[in-house]
Amino acid sequence: MKRLTREERRRIQRRAANIRFLAFVLILLALGVCIGYTAARAQNACEPPEPREVVSQPSPVDDTPQKPAEQPADDYSSLDRLELIGTFTATAYCPCVECCGIWSAEHPSRDADYVQRTSSGTIPEEGRTISADWDVLPKGSEVVINGHPYIVEDTGGAIKGHRIDIYFESHEAAVEFGVQEVELYREKTA
């Protein structure tokens, strides 16, 4: 068996040390990715979506102000005249920067003349305005939630599928509403 020279032994030791260091760095990197992924999944699974996920956006096609749709004045306490649309996950939002981001009148980039509007061009109003996926509930749809009529006037990036966002004037009321499962109804067609 050939005896290694001192220089060969040092080269082998350096190579082994470099391989151990590279393996250590790769293990730390993989561990960091796993911890980050697990933490993100755990946070998404444990926390209900916050109202700030929804961003009201003005219509890119039509910037002319529109009159708000008339709120139906009918009595919806009886379900005889209503048909069930489905069960939806309902969240809430308000006009603050936390809920509406750059579309909020309170956003630092907005001047005093800015008027916050829904995606349909109306000025949102508590007790009337809801946000929905317009592929599921088209703009202007009248729905009834817990006996109260609402009109779909807004949409947002986080509102997809069977999800709605109910407009409130105050952030505290929106947070208090939280996340609920609600049944949506509409008037039966003749």
Backbone hydrogen bonds, N-H to C=O, Kabsch-Sander energy under -0.5 kcal/mol:
donor,donor_aa,acceptor,acceptor_aa,energy
9,R,5,T,-2.3
10,R,6,R,-2.2
11,R,7,E,-2.2
12,I,8,E,-2.4
13,Q,9,R,-2.4
14,R,10,R,-2.8
15,R,11,R,-2.5
16,A,12,I,-2.4
17,A,13,Q,-2.5
18,N,14,R,-2.8
19,I,15,R,-2.3
20,R,16,A,-2.4
21,F,17,A,-2.5
22,L,18,N,-2.5
23,A,19,I,-2.5
24,F,20,R,-2.4
25,V,21,F,-2.4
26,L,22,L,-2.4
27,I,23,A,-2.4
28,L,24,F,-2.4
29,L,25,V,-2.5
30,A,26,L,-2.6
31,L,27,I,-2.7
32,G,28,L,-2.6
33,V,29,L,-2.3
34,C,30,A,-2.5
35,I,31,L,-2.6
36,G,32,G,-2.5
37,Y,33,V,-2.6
38,T,34,C,-2.7
39,A,35,I,-2.7
40,A,36,G,-2.3
41,R,37,Y,-2.4
42,A,38,T,-2.5
43,Q,39,A,-2.4
44,N,40,A,-2.3
45,A,41,R,-2.1
46,C,42,A,-2.2
47,E,43,Q,-2.3
53,E,50,E,-2.1
54,V,51,P,-1.8
56,S,54,V,-0.5
57,Q,155,T,-0.6
63,D,61,V,-0.6
66,Q,121,G,-1.2
76,Y,74,D,-0.6
76,Y,147,G,-0.6
81,R,78,S,-0.5
82,L,79,L,-1.2
83,E,186,R,-3.2
85,I,184,L,-3.4
86,G,184,L,-1.3
88,F,182,V,-3.3
89,T,162,H,-2.2
90,A,88,F,-0.6
90,A,180,Q,-4.0
91,T,164,I,-2.1
93,Y,166,I,-2.3
100,C,96,C,-2.8
101,G,97,V,-2.3
103,W,100,C,-1.9
104,S,101,G,-1.7
106,E,95,P,-0.5
107,H,104,S,-1.4
110,R,107,H,-2.3
114,Y,111,D,-1.5
116,Q,114,Y,-0.5
118,T,122,T,-3.4
120,S,153,E,-1.7
121,G,118,T,-1.5
127,G,167,Y,-0.7
128,R,125,E,-1.9
129,T,125,E,-2.6
130,I,151,I,-1.8
131,S,165,D,-3.1
132,A,154,D,-2.3
133,D,161,G,-0.5
133,D,163,R,-0.6
134,W,132,A,-0.7
136,V,133,D,-1.8
137,L,133,D,-3.0
140,G,152,V,-3.6
141,S,138,P,-2.2
143,V,141,S,-0.6
143,V,150,Y,-2.2
144,V,185,Y,-2.5
145,I,148,H,-2.7
146,N,183,E,-0.5
148,H,145,I,-2.0
150,Y,143,V,-3.0
151,I,128,R,-3.6
152,V,141,S,-2.6
153,E,130,I,-2.1
153,E,151,I,-0.9
154,D,130,I,-1.7
159,I,156,G,-1.1
160,K,158,A,-1.1
163,R,161,G,-1.9
164,I,89,T,-2.5
165,D,131,S,-2.2
166,I,91,T,-2.8
167,Y,129,T,-2.1
168,F,93,Y,-2.8
174,A,170,S,-1.7
175,V,171,H,-2.7
176,E,172,E,-2.5
177,F,173,A,-2.0
178,G,174,A,-1.6
180,Q,90,A,-2.7
182,V,88,F,-3.0
182,V,180,Q,-0.6
184,L,86,G,-2.9
184,L,182,V,-0.5
185,Y,144,V,-2.0
186,R,83,E,-2.0
188,K,81,R,-2.9
